[in-house]
């Protein structure tokens, strides 16, 4: 998950092997990448999922991904269904 507007780095992340898809994950402040950048500090987030061909954290051309529209955290808890339907260019 990343802020809809703000820093481009992820706020929270979970790593899963591609062979385990589909998966359900819970993203909350306990999954924060940095303690000072918690999900709860932001009003809107974008949730994404990516399958990396190389297993890298950084998106590379050819990776597959799906992204949500901006989501309001005022309506927590949220349930999001993502479809991985785009190729990273």
Number of C-alpha atoms within 10 A of each C-alpha: 21 22 23 17 12 10 10 9 11 19 27 21 19 12 11 14 10 13 7 8 9 9 9 10 11 13 16 15 17 13 16 19 16 12 11 10 18 19 24 15 12 17 15 19 22 17 23 19 18 23 22 19 13 11 14 10 10 9 17 15 10 14 18 18 18 17 17 15 12 15 17 15 15 11 8 9 10 11 9 13 11 14 14 14 11 13 14 15 9
